């Protein structure tokens, strides 16, 4: 069974990449601050797309249908996410600091639209920590219970 991430999350990640690339192209201090965030976010996004997002693709199905044996494979993914969680949260802190710096630089340069983009990205990081990661882990735990795999 192929586990796909929710399309809306894929689109959101693509949009975030585009916005940061646009800020990088501004150049100057804003471009440098955006470039640092891009360097931090890219490998982090890769981990999210591999471990955090695919379990979320099962949420809608599991809300209305029974778990199937094919879904057992997602348990390995969520177990890996659980193991990586301290590192993922550490990366979030680094990304948060980079975004805060970007927002401050943009504010100092009176480029409030750029500061707003940074603040929206900070909100994205918080949403991941408060909802996406816990929901992905719950999918794995739910499947363990339903499929009797410890």
N, C-alpha and C positions, 0 to 999 in steps of 0.2 A: 504494500500500500504506500502510495506517495503522499507524504504529509506536506501540504502547502500552507504557507503563511497566509493570513488574511490579506486580501488584495489592498484593502485600505491602509494597512501598515506598510506594505511594500511601497505604495504610492507616497505615503508620508515620508519614508526614509529617502526616497528619490527627491522629493521636494526640498527636504532639509539639506541634502547635498547641493542642490541647485542654488538655494539661497546662500549657503556658505561660499560656494564658488563665486557667486556674484559679489559678495563682500570682499573676497580675496582680490578680485579684479579691480576693486576701488583703489587699491594701492595704499601707500603710506602706512601710518600706524594702524588704521582699520584693517587694511589688507594683511599686515603682519599678524595682527591678533586673530583674524579669521583663519589664516594659514595654520597657526598653532592649533586652533580648535579642529580644523580638518585633519591634521596629523593625529590628534587624539581620537577623533570620532571614527575615522575609517576602520581601523582594526576592531574597534569596539562594535561598530555596526555589523561587521562580518560575524562576530560571535553571536550577536543577537539574532541575526538572520539564520544562523545554524542551530542555536539552542533555545532561544526564548520564543521566537515567532512561530515555528511549526506547531508546537502544542496548542497555541492559541487558535490555529486553524481548525482544531477539533471541537472548540467550545460550542459552536452552534449545533453540530451533529450530536454531541453528548447531551445537550440540553433536551433533545427531542427523541433520541434513539438510544438503543442499548450499545454498550461497548462491545467491540468484536475482537476476536483473537489477533487480527491483523494490527490492531492498535497497540499491542504489547511493545512494538518497536519504539513507540514514543517514550516509553518508560526509561529506556537507556538515555534518550536525549534529555529528559527532565532530570534524571540522576546526574548527568554531566553538568547541567545548568546549576543544580544545587551545589555541586562541588566548586563550580566556577564563581558562584555568587559573591564571595568576599572580594575577589579580583574585579568582578564586574562593577561592584559598588565603589571600589577604590577608583576605577576608571571614571565612573560617574562623577566622583568628587573632583578629579583632575579636569574633566570636561566642564563641570560647573564653574570651577575657578577660571578656566579659559574663557567661558562665555561671559562671566561677570566682568572680566578684564575687557572683553570686546565691547560690552555694553557701556562700561565706563569710558573707554577711548572714544566711542561714538558719541556719547553724551558730551564729553569735553570738546569735541569738534562740532557740536551742535547738529549732528546727523541723527536726529531722534528716530527716523525710520529704521536706521541700522541698529540702534539700541533696542528698538522694538523687536526686531528679528532675533537678536540675542536673547531677549527675555522670553520670547515664544519658545526658543530652543531649551531654555532652562525649564520651562513648564513641561516640555516633552520629556526631559530627563526625569522630572518628578513623577509624571504619569507612569513612566516605565517602572520606577521603583515602587510606587504605591499600588499599581494595578496589573500591568502586563507581567512582570516577573512573578508576583504571587499567583496570578491566574495560571500561568504556565506550569508552575510547580504543583498547583492543585490538580491540574489535568493529570499529571503523572501519578499523584497520590490516589486520585479517584480511580484511575485505571488499575493501579495495584490492588485496590479493594475489590473492584468489580471483576477483575480477571485473576484474582488470587495469586498474584506474583509478589513476593517479598523482595 
